[in-house]
Amino acid sequence: MAKRIQVFCINKTNSKSRHEAISHIGGKKADGSRWRISTQAAINGIETRKWNFYVGGGDQTVDVLVWQTPQGHKFLRTGHDMTIPDDLLSLPECP
């Protein structure tokens, strides 16, 4: 079973742009230390069912999913991106 992990922050390839690709995601471990991994590592973890990432808290959570462009490029986004602003892109930058 996949380990469920909350994402608290992101890094983008261009930190000033709201529409640039996400290069890393991050969060906090149970002991309070921070973690940060590349988007490719996160995609691999989701596809192998090692990890199940989500954004939000309490009853308002949204899963982070692997999406693919028509050209075959894989990227991360949340399931609600079609109807509300991108939950991942709205997160703060990881330190």
C-alpha positions as CSV (number, residue, x, y, z in Angstrom):
1,M,0.0,0.0,0.0
2,A,1.2,3.5,-0.9
3,K,2.4,5.8,1.9
4,R,0.2,8.9,2.0
5,I,2.3,12.1,2.2
6,Q,1.2,15.7,2.3
7,V,3.0,18.2,0.0
8,F,3.5,21.6,1.6
9,C,5.8,23.4,-0.9
10,I,7.1,23.3,-4.5
11,N,10.0,24.6,-6.6
12,K,9.5,25.6,-10.2
13,T,11.9,25.9,-13.1
14,N,11.0,29.6,-13.1
15,S,10.0,30.8,-9.6
16,K,8.4,34.0,-10.9
17,S,6.0,32.3,-13.3
18,R,2.6,30.8,-12.2
19,H,2.7,28.5,-15.2
20,E,6.2,27.1,-15.2
21,A,6.9,23.4,-14.6
22,I,7.3,22.1,-11.1
23,S,10.8,20.8,-10.6
24,H,10.5,19.6,-6.9
25,I,7.9,19.0,-4.3
26,G,8.5,19.0,-0.5
27,G,7.0,18.8,2.9
28,K,7.7,17.9,6.5
29,K,8.4,14.6,8.2
30,A,6.8,13.5,11.4
31,D,9.9,14.7,13.3
32,G,9.6,18.2,11.8
33,S,12.5,17.9,9.4
34,R,11.9,18.9,5.8
35,W,12.0,16.6,2.7
36,R,12.2,17.6,-0.9
37,I,12.3,15.4,-4.0
38,S,12.4,15.9,-7.8
39,T,9.3,15.8,-9.8
40,Q,10.7,12.7,-11.6
41,A,11.2,10.9,-8.3
42,A,7.7,11.8,-7.2
43,I,6.3,10.5,-10.6
44,N,8.2,7.2,-10.2
45,G,7.0,6.9,-6.6
46,I,3.3,7.4,-7.6
47,E,3.5,5.1,-10.6
48,T,5.1,2.3,-8.5
49,R,2.5,2.9,-5.8
50,K,5.3,3.6,-3.3
51,W,3.8,7.1,-2.5
52,N,0.4,8.8,-2.6
53,F,0.9,12.6,-2.4
54,Y,-1.8,15.1,-1.5
55,V,-2.3,18.8,-1.0
56,G,-4.5,20.4,1.8
57,G,-5.5,19.2,5.1
58,G,-8.5,17.9,7.2
59,D,-11.5,17.2,5.0
60,Q,-10.2,19.4,2.1
61,T,-7.5,17.2,0.5
62,V,-6.7,16.7,-3.2
63,D,-4.5,14.0,-4.5
64,V,-1.5,14.7,-6.6
65,L,-1.7,12.8,-9.9
66,V,0.6,12.0,-12.8
67,W,-0.7,13.6,-16.0
68,Q,0.8,13.3,-19.5
69,T,1.0,15.8,-22.4
70,P,0.0,14.6,-25.9
71,Q,3.8,14.5,-26.6
72,G,4.3,12.0,-23.7
73,H,5.8,14.4,-21.2
74,K,4.7,13.4,-17.6
75,F,4.1,16.0,-15.0
76,L,2.3,16.5,-11.6
77,R,-0.9,18.2,-10.9
78,T,-3.9,17.8,-8.7
79,G,-7.2,16.2,-9.7
80,H,-9.1,19.5,-9.2
81,D,-7.1,21.5,-11.6
82,M,-9.9,21.5,-14.2
83,T,-12.3,23.5,-12.0
84,I,-10.2,25.5,-9.5
85,P,-6.8,27.1,-9.5
86,D,-3.9,24.6,-9.5
87,D,-3.4,23.5,-5.9
88,L,0.2,22.6,-6.4
89,L,1.2,25.9,-8.1
90,S,-0.5,27.8,-5.3
91,L,1.9,26.3,-2.7
92,P,4.9,28.3,-1.4
93,E,8.4,27.8,-2.7
94,C,10.4,25.2,-0.8
95,P,13.5,26.5,1.0
